[in-house]
Structure formats: structure tokens, C-alpha cells
């Protein structure tokens, strides 16, 4: 009865312990998932967009660009796959592994020969899940990449819904997304077929082991090497043993699948951005004197094409410096370098006579505010959008910044005033209103360097004039970099720099550059011609 009592006790433990393991694994899964999401967010939030991928040994593998769809897929699908497999499956895997060790020890006490015979059959059984596990690991990576592509299509479509509907291409985007899902579905079918084949093979190999043990045990009983009672006890132990081994083999592919998902996750967590480490400077006062000295820059995707070629320029505090030039001349690239989103291949950028790289990144972005041509507003109130960079801003500060941006009047006339929802990406306000809210958001931080990258392109001439007049009046000590294609904004700048094909070809004030009769004079002539042409068309339309 003693062996039978032991088996009963083991069975009872088998029923109770997995429940406790599942309770613990649930908490562990949530912790792992949350921790991985935080790590991914921290690693993908900084400005560097290009990074070096390293292997587990630290050896560089490849140079990649972060795609938004990949980040979304890593944070959602991969983290869930990894956390669920590691928390639930791995905990049970460890439990059954310890159970196998204990049962095998009990089996050795009953019959050393039968135990050795059982051990000799285990490697043959273990080969199957090992090969299937490797296949699962590779297949898991392919599935995650396929899901990332599908996420990319969905994200791109939803974020550009107006464009899609304007071209009546809803069916085309649906078909594109369907093709991506069909690829994922095909991989899932292969995965399911592989799992079914692996499970069937595991069961058959376990059955073969049991039959072989019964046959060999019967021979030992016939030869009086083992008693019939010990054989019965051994078989009962062996049934528990093979059951635990089958569980190990069935869970092992899931763990390998989690390993495949984790490879993509830790590729991002362990990434090494191609940017120098954060600086240490955070002076209490900053003048905002910027100098570009012989800057040569090419984007990582086009390393052979220099966007900027030995560019030297200066932005002085208290002055409005205008960057002018045709599209593709490198104006926005200068802003990206100033924000440290990229690093130049040659040359140096100085801020208050010290290298830009020596400043803390957070400090730098607190002192530099940038408003782009297409600013992004968040799906929250206008008030929350304006104080986005300064959460503790008072209502008086918010209103003062809005007045400075010539936005207070139209905001006050909105249905709920400053509490009106701006909509996703600012879809509930017009382009000009969005730009003025973005300017207010930049001004509320009281930056030392303000960059307006074609930030008034959607404003009418009167609104643009009011904004520039307010900036000149209230930001006397601020360094302002103005990028625009409008002559009305450029002609009142203190200093004008004309860029052409990545090079500084002319600089001076409005009158000086007109007197040179060079590139800027041609630009001004084209602007005036366009203005006269538009006025003539308006008069003709009115007469009709």
C-alpha cells in the first residue's frame, strides 16, 4: 500500500501545485509585460532614429531604421507573447521538470535497470521537441514581422484617412491590408500544422517508451530480477514520469516561440543609438548664441548624398534670422541638427561657445522650441495642448501665450473656449488655427531659441504680421530662426541666409541682398511677381 499511497499523494500535489503556479504566473505575466513595455518606450522615445543592432554577444549585426509599425508590434503583440509564455508556460515547465527529477529518483530506488532503460529512451523522445522548437522560434519571428507589416498598413491608413477618402481608395487599402493578413494567416496555418505534427509524434514516442518498458520489465520479472510488486510500482511511477515528460515536450515549443518574440523585443531594448551620450551641461542662464562651423551632413538612409556641405552660419540672441532657399536646400535639416535628432558627419555646432553635445538633452529641448509647418496637436483640450510642454502652467500663462500667438480671439469663440477638444491630430480646428495653437505651445515655455519652420504658412497676411510683430516686441532677448517661403516674413528679419543645394550662397539683411542682385534678389522678384499675379486674378474674378 505504501507505493500506492505515494502515488496518491503525488497525484494530489499534481492537482494543487499547478493552481498555485498559475496564480503566481498571472501576476508575473502582468509584471513582465508592463516592464517590457516601459523598457521599449524608454528605448524608442529618444530622438535617435537610426541605431546599430547587436547580437547577444555584443557583436554588431546590422544597421536599421526604427519604423513606427515595428515599435507598435513590439509593444503589443511581442510583449504579450513573451510575457504569457514565460510567466505561465515557463513556470509550469520548471514545476514539471522538478517533478521529473523527483519521480526518476523514486524509480531508481525500485529498479536501477528499468530506470537506465527509461533514461536511454529519453534522448530519442527529446530530439523531436528540440527540432520542432527551433522551427517554432524561426516561425515566430516571421509571424511577428508579418504582423508588424499589417500594423503598418492599418496605422498608415487610419492616420491618412482624409487622403484615402479623397481618392476614393478605401477598397484599395482594404485589399492591401487583406493581403498582409493573408500572409500572416498562411504562417499561422504552418504553425498550427507543425504543432499538431509535433504533438502526435510526442504522443507516439511516449507510447513506444511505455510499451518497451512493460516488455523489458516483464522479462526482468520472468528472470526474477524484479518482483511483480516493484514492477507495478515502477509502472505507476513511470506513468506519472512520462506524463510530466509529455508536458515538458508540449510546453517547450511555446517557450521557443517566446524566445523568438523576445529576440525582436531585446533587439530594441539592447539597441545602441548612433548618437553620443547625453551631455552634462545645464547652465541656469542661456544666451542662445548658436554657431554652425563647417557642417557637412547626410541622412543615414542616403549616406552618399550630402544635404549640407560645409555650412557655416550664426544665430544671434535678440535677432530674427531667416533661412531662405528652394525646397531641398537643407533648411529643415539644420533644424534637425539643432534639435540633435541627427549628428553631422563633419563640423561642429556650438551653443554659447560650447559644443551642443555637451548639454543635457532634456535641458536643450526645454530651451529650444520648434514649430513646424504641420504641427501635431493631441486629442485633448486646447488648454492641455498649449501647456503640453509646461504642465504646471497657470491659466494666465496659457492665455498670455495664446495672445502672443494671435490665437486668444478664435479660441475664446470656440464652443467650449480653451476646453474645446482639438480632435485627433488637431482635426477639429483649421490649419491656421492649429499653427497658432502650436506657436502658443512653443511660447509658453519661454524658450531661449525659437524655431519657426514655415510655421505661418496657413496664416493670412494680417495674422502673420501680428504674430511677427508680437514676437519682435515680447521676445527681445530670444534667438529666433525663421524658415519661410514668404517674402513678407523674410524682409523684416535682422539677418537673412540664403541656402542653395546645401550651401550658404548669400547672407545679409533684406536691402543688402537686394543690392547684390543675386539669388535672394531673384527670390524676391519671383515672390512679387506671384503676388501681383494673384491680385490680378482676384480683380478679374471680382469683375466677373
C-alpha positions in Angstrom: 0.0 0.0 0.0 2.9 2.3 0.6 3.7 2.8 -3.2 0.0 3.3 -3.8 -0.2 6.0 -1.1 2.9 7.7 -2.5 1.2 7.8 -6.0 -2.0 9.2 -4.5 0.0 11.9 -2.7 1.8 12.8 -5.9 -1.5 13.0 -7.8 -3.0 15.3 -5.1 0.1 17.5 -5.3 -0.2 17.4 -9.1 -3.7 18.9 -8.8 -2.9 21.6 -6.3 0.6 22.9 -7.2 -0.3 24.0 -10.8 -3.2 26.1 -9.4 -0.7 28.0 -7.2 1.7 28.2 -10.1 -0.9 29.7 -12.4 -1.9 32.3 -9.7 1.7 33.4 -9.4 2.3 33.3 -13.2 -0.6 35.7 -13.7 1.0 38.3 -11.6 4.4 37.6 -13.1 3.0 37.9 -16.6 1.5 41.3 -15.9 4.8 42.4 -14.3 6.9 41.2 -17.2 4.5 42.7 -19.8 4.4 46.1 -18.1 8.2 46.1 -17.5 8.9 45.3 -21.1 6.5 48.0 -22.4 8.2 50.6 -20.2 11.7 49.5 -21.4 10.6 49.6 -25.1 9.0 53.0 -24.6 12.2 54.4 -22.9 14.4 52.9 -25.7 12.4 54.1 -28.6 11.4 57.5 -27.3 14.7 59.3 -27.6 15.5 61.3 -30.7 18.0 59.0 -32.5 16.1 57.2 -35.3 19.0 55.1 -36.6 20.7 52.6 -34.4 23.0 49.6 -34.5 21.6 46.2 -33.9 23.8 43.9 -31.7 23.7 40.2 -31.1 23.7 38.6 -27.6 27.5 38.6 -27.6 27.6 42.3 -28.4 28.8 41.9 -32.0 27.2 44.4 -34.4 24.8 42.7 -36.8 23.2 45.4 -38.9 22.2 49.0 -39.1 18.5 49.7 -39.0 15.9 52.4 -39.0 13.1 52.3 -36.5 9.7 52.0 -38.1 6.6 53.1 -36.2 4.8 49.8 -37.1 7.7 47.8 -35.7 7.5 49.7 -32.4 3.8 49.1 -32.1 4.1 45.4 -32.9 6.9 45.0 -30.3 5.0 46.8 -27.6 1.7 45.0 -28.2 2.0 41.6 -29.8 5.6 40.6 -28.9 5.5 41.6 -25.3 2.2 39.7 -24.8 3.5 36.6 -26.5 6.7 36.7 -24.4 5.1 37.5 -21.1 2.4 34.9 -21.4 4.8 32.2 -22.4 7.4 33.0 -19.9 5.0 33.5 -17.0 2.6 30.7 -17.5 4.4 28.1 -19.6 7.9 28.6 -18.1 6.6 28.3 -14.5 4.8 25.1 -15.3 7.9 23.9 -17.2 10.1 24.4 -14.2 7.5 22.7 -12.0 7.2 19.6 -14.2 11.0 19.5 -14.6 11.4 19.2 -10.8 8.7 16.6 -10.8 10.5 14.6 -13.4 13.7 14.7 -11.3 11.8 13.5 -8.2 9.9 10.7 -10.0 13.1 9.4 -11.7 14.8 9.2 -8.3 11.9 7.2 -6.9 12.1 4.9 -10.0 15.8 4.3 -9.5 15.1 3.1 -5.9 12.8 0.5 -7.3 14.8 -0.8 -10.3 18.1 0.6 -11.5 17.9 -1.4 -14.7 14.5 -0.2 -15.7 15.5 3.4 -14.8 18.5 3.2 -17.0 16.4 1.7 -19.8 14.0 4.6 -19.4 16.8 7.1 -19.4 18.2 5.7 -22.6 14.9 6.2 -24.4 14.6 9.9 -23.3 17.1 11.4 -25.8 15.2 9.9 -28.7 12.0 11.4 -27.4 13.7 14.8 -26.7 15.0 15.1 -30.2 11.5 15.8 -31.6 10.6 18.8 -29.5 14.1 20.2 -29.9 13.9 20.3 -33.7 10.2 21.5 -33.6 11.2 24.2 -31.0 13.9 25.6 -33.4 11.3 25.6 -36.2 8.8 27.4 -33.9 11.4 30.0 -33.0 12.1 30.9 -36.6 8.4 30.8 -37.5 7.6 33.1 -34.6 10.0 35.7 -35.9 8.3 35.5 -39.3 4.8 35.8 -37.8 5.8 38.9 -35.7 7.3 40.6 -38.8 4.2 39.8 -40.8 2.0 41.3 -38.1 4.2 44.4 -38.0 3.7 44.9 -41.7 -0.1 44.6 -41.3 0.0 47.0 -38.4 2.0 49.4 -40.6 -0.7 49.4 -43.3 -3.5 49.9 -40.7 -1.7 52.7 -38.9 -0.8 54.4 -42.1 -4.4 54.1 -43.5 -6.1 55.4 -40.3 -3.7 58.3 -39.9 -4.2 59.3 -43.5 -8.0 58.7 -43.7 -8.8 62.0 -45.4 -6.3 61.3 -48.2 -7.7 57.8 -48.6 -11.2 59.0 -48.9 -10.3 62.0 -51.1 -9.0 59.5 -53.7 -11.9 57.0 -53.0 -9.3 54.3 -52.3 -11.0 52.7 -49.3 -11.3 49.4 -51.2 -7.6 49.5 -52.3 -6.4 50.0 -48.8 -8.7 47.2 -47.5 -7.3 44.9 -50.2 -3.8 45.9 -49.2 -4.4 45.1 -45.6 -6.2 41.9 -46.5 -3.1 40.7 -48.4 -0.9 41.4 -45.4 -3.3 39.4 -43.2 -3.4 36.5 -45.7 0.4 36.3 -45.3 0.1 36.1 -41.6 -2.7 33.6 -41.9 -0.6 31.3 -44.1 2.2 31.4 -41.5 -0.3 30.6 -38.7 -1.6 27.6 -40.7 2.0 26.3 -41.0 2.5 26.9 -37.3 -0.7 25.0 -36.4 0.2 22.1 -38.7 3.7 21.9 -37.2 2.2 21.9 -33.7 -0.2 19.1 -34.5 2.5 17.0 -36.0 4.8 17.7 -33.1 2.1 16.7 -30.6 1.2 13.5 -32.4 4.9 12.5 -32.7 5.5 13.2 -29.0 2.5 11.0 -28.0 3.6 8.1 -30.2 7.1 8.2 -29.0 5.9 8.3 -25.3 3.6 5.3 -26.1 6.5 3.4 -27.6 8.6 4.1 -24.5 5.8 2.7 -22.2 5.4 -0.4 -24.3 9.2 -1.0 -24.3 9.3 -0.6 -20.5 6.5 -3.1 -20.0 8.2 -5.6 -22.3 11.6 -5.2 -20.6 10.0 -5.3 -17.2 8.2 -8.5 -17.9 11.5 -10.1 -19.0 13.0 -9.0 -15.7 10.1 -10.4 -13.6 10.4 -13.7 -15.5 14.1 -13.8 -14.7 13.3 -13.0 -11.0 15.4 -9.8 -11.2 12.4 -7.6 -10.2 9.4 -8.6 -8.2 5.9 -8.2 -9.6 5.0 -5.6 -6.9 8.1 -3.5 -7.7 7.2 -3.6 -11.4 3.7 -2.4 -10.7 5.0 0.4 -8.5 7.6 1.3 -11.2 4.9 1.4 -13.9 2.8 3.7 -11.8 5.7 6.0 -11.2 6.6 5.8 -14.9 3.1 6.8 -15.9 3.5 10.0 -13.8 7.0 10.4 -15.2 6.1 10.1 -18.9 3.1 12.3 -18.3 5.4 15.0 -16.9 7.8 14.5 -19.8 5.0 14.9 -22.4 4.0 18.2 -20.7 7.6 19.3 -20.9 7.8 18.4 -24.6 4.4 20.2 -25.3 5.4 23.4 -23.5 8.9 23.6 -24.9 7.8 24.9 -28.4 5.8 27.6 -26.6 9.0 28.7 -24.8 11.0 28.7 -28.0 8.2 30.8 -29.6 8.6 33.2 -26.7 12.3 33.2 -27.4 11.6 34.2 -31.0 9.4 37.1 -29.9 12.0 38.1 -27.3 14.7 38.4 -29.9 12.7 41.2 -31.6 12.0 42.9 -28.3 15.5 42.8 -27.0 16.8 43.9 -30.4 15.2 47.2 -29.4 15.9 47.2 -25.7 19.6 46.5 -26.3 19.9 48.8 -29.2 22.8 51.3 -29.3 21.7 54.6 -30.9 24.2 56.2 -33.2 24.4 59.3 -31.1 26.9 60.4 -28.5 25.9 60.0 -24.8 23.9 62.7 -23.1 25.9 65.8 -22.0 26.2 67.2 -18.5 25.7 71.0 -19.0 22.6 72.6 -17.8 23.5 76.3 -17.0 20.9 78.4 -15.1 21.1 81.0 -17.9 21.4 80.6 -21.6 22.0 83.4 -24.1 21.1 81.3 -27.2 24.1 82.1 -29.4 24.3 79.4 -32.0 27.1 78.8 -34.5 27.4 76.1 -37.2 31.0 75.6 -38.2 31.7 73.8 -41.5 28.8 71.4 -41.1 28.6 68.5 -43.5 25.6 66.2 -43.1 24.0 63.3 -44.9 20.9 61.3 -43.8 21.7 57.8 -42.7 19.5 56.3 -45.5 21.4 58.3 -48.1 25.0 58.4 -46.7 26.4 59.3 -50.2 24.3 62.4 -50.7 25.4 65.4 -48.6 22.4 67.5 -47.7 24.6 70.2 -46.1 28.0 71.0 -47.4 30.5 72.9 -45.2 27.7 75.1 -43.9 28.8 77.9 -41.5 26.2 80.3 -40.0 25.4 82.2 -36.9 22.2 82.8 -34.9 22.5 85.7 -32.5 20.4 86.4 -29.4 17.8 89.1 -29.8 17.8 88.8 -33.6 15.4 87.1 -36.1 17.5 85.1 -38.6 15.7 84.0 -41.7 16.7 80.9 -43.7 15.6 81.1 -47.3 16.1 78.8 -50.3 14.4 76.5 -52.7 12.9 73.2 -51.5 15.6 70.6 -50.7 18.3 73.1 -49.9 18.8 71.9 -46.4 16.7 74.3 -44.3 14.8 71.7 -42.2 18.0 69.6 -41.9 19.6 72.5 -40.0 16.7 72.4 -37.5 17.0 68.6 -37.1 20.7 69.1 -36.3 19.9 71.9 -33.8 17.5 69.6 -32.0 20.1 66.8 -32.0 17.9 64.4 -33.9 20.9 63.6 -36.1 24.6 64.2 -35.9 26.7 65.9 -38.6 29.5 63.9 -40.3 31.9 66.8 -40.1 32.0 70.1 -38.4 30.7 71.3 -35.0 27.6 73.1 -33.6 28.3 75.5 -30.8 25.7 76.9 -28.3 27.0 79.8 -26.2 30.6 78.9 -27.4 30.3 75.3 -26.1 29.6 72.1 -28.1 26.0 71.3 -28.5 26.7 67.7 -27.5 27.9 68.8 -24.0 24.4 69.9 -23.0 21.8 67.7 -21.4 19.2 66.6 -23.9 16.2 67.4 -21.7 17.7 70.8 -20.9 18.3 71.5 -24.6 14.7 70.8 -25.6 13.4 72.9 -22.7 15.4 75.9 -24.1 14.7 75.2 -27.8 11.1 75.3 -29.1 10.3 74.3 -32.7 7.0 74.9 -34.6 6.8 73.1 -37.9 4.6 73.6 -40.9 2.4 70.7 -40.0 2.3 70.7 -36.2 0.8 67.8 -34.3 -2.0 68.5 -31.8 -3.1 65.8 -29.4 -6.7 64.6 -28.9 -7.3 66.7 -25.8 -8.4 70.2 -25.0 -6.8 73.3 -26.5 -5.7 74.3 -23.0 -3.9 70.9 -22.5 -2.3 71.2 -25.9 -0.9 74.7 -25.1 0.5 73.7 -21.8 1.9 70.4 -23.1 5.5 71.4 -22.6 4.7 73.1 -19.2 2.1 71.1 -17.3 2.1 73.4 -14.3 1.3 76.5 -16.4 -1.4 78.7 -15.0 -4.5 79.9 -16.9 -2.9 83.4 -17.1 0.2 82.0 -18.7 -1.8 80.0 -21.2 -3.9 83.0 -22.2 -0.8 85.2 -22.4 0.9 82.7 -24.8 -2.2 82.5 -26.9 -2.5 86.2 -27.2 1.2 86.4 -28.2 0.4 83.8 -31.0 -2.7 85.8 -32.1 -4.8 82.8 -31.0 -6.8 84.0 -28.0 -9.6 85.6 -30.0 -10.5 82.5 -32.0 -10.0 80.1 -29.0 -12.4 82.2 -27.0 -15.0 81.9 -29.7 -14.8 78.1 -29.8 -17.9 76.2 -28.3 -16.1 75.5 -25.0 -13.3 78.0 -25.3 -10.0 76.7 -24.1 -11.6 73.5 -23.0 -12.7 72.6 -26.6 -11.4 69.3 -27.8 -8.8 69.8 -30.6 -9.5 66.3 -32.0 -7.1 63.7 -33.2 -4.0 65.4 -34.6 -5.9 68.7 -34.3 -8.6 67.7 -36.8 -11.3 69.8 -35.1 -9.5 73.1 -35.9 -8.3 74.7 -39.2 -4.7 74.6 -40.4 -4.1 78.2 -39.5 -5.7 77.8 -36.0 -3.6 74.7 -35.5 -0.4 76.6 -36.3 -1.3 79.4 -33.9 -2.0 76.9 -31.1 1.3 75.3 -31.8 3.1 78.7 -31.6 1.4 79.3 -28.3 2.5 75.9 -27.1 6.1 76.8 -28.0 6.0 80.3 -26.5 4.6 79.2 -23.1 7.9 77.5 -22.3 9.6 80.9 -22.8 12.3 79.4 -24.9 15.7 81.0 -25.5 15.7 79.7 -29.0 12.6 79.7 -31.1 12.4 78.0 -34.5 9.5 78.6 -36.8 9.8 76.2 -39.7 7.3 77.5 -42.2 5.0 77.8 -39.1 2.8 80.6 -40.5 2.2 79.1 -44.0 -1.5 78.6 -43.3 -2.0 82.1 -41.9 -3.3 85.1 -43.8 -1.0 88.1 -44.3 -2.6 90.1 -41.4 -2.4 87.3 -38.9 1.2 86.6 -39.9 2.1 90.2 -39.4 0.5 90.3 -36.0 2.4 87.2 -34.9 5.8 88.5 -36.1 5.1 91.9 -34.5 4.3 90.3 -31.2 7.4 88.1 -31.3 9.7 91.1 -32.1 8.1 93.1 -29.2 8.0 90.4 -26.5 10.9 88.2 -27.3 13.7 90.8 -27.4 16.4 88.5 -25.9 15.3 85.3 -27.7 17.1 83.9 -30.7 14.6 83.4 -33.5 15.2 81.2 -36.5 12.6 81.8 -39.2 12.2 79.4 -42.2 9.6 80.6 -44.7 8.9 80.9 -48.4 7.0 84.2 -47.9 8.8 87.4 -48.6 6.6 89.2 -46.0 8.2 87.3 -43.2 11.7 87.5 -44.5 12.1 91.1 -45.4 11.8 92.3 -41.7 14.4 89.8 -40.4 17.6 91.1 -38.9 19.7 88.7 -40.9 18.9 86.5 -43.9 20.8 83.4 -45.0 20.1 82.0 -48.5 20.8 78.3 -48.9 21.1 76.6 -52.2 21.9 72.8 -52.7 23.1 72.6 -49.1 25.5 75.6 -49.3 25.3 79.1 -47.9 25.5 81.3 -51.1 24.4 84.6 -49.7 23.7 86.4 -46.4 22.9 89.8 -45.1 19.8 91.9 -44.5 17.0 92.5 -47.0 18.4 95.6 -48.5 21.9 94.3 -48.8 20.9 91.2 -50.5 18.6 93.0 -53.0 21.6 95.3 -53.9 23.7 92.2 -54.7 21.2 91.2 -57.4 21.9 87.5 -56.7 19.8 84.5 -55.6 17.9 86.4 -53.0 17.0 89.2 -55.4 15.7 86.6 -57.8 13.7 85.0 -55.0 12.2 88.4 -54.0 11.4 89.1 -57.7 9.5 85.8 -58.0 7.6 86.5 -54.8 6.5 89.9 -56.0 5.5 88.5 -59.4 3.4 85.8 -57.8 1.7 88.4 -55.5 0.9 90.7 -58.5 -0.4 87.7 -60.5 -2.7 86.6 -57.6 -4.0 90.2 -57.2 -4.8 90.4 -60.9 -6.6 87.1 -60.8 -8.7 88.3 -57.8 -9.6 91.5 -59.6 -10.7 89.6 -62.7 -12.8 87.2 -60.7 -14.5 90.1 -58.9 -15.3 91.8 -62.2 -16.9 88.7 -63.5 
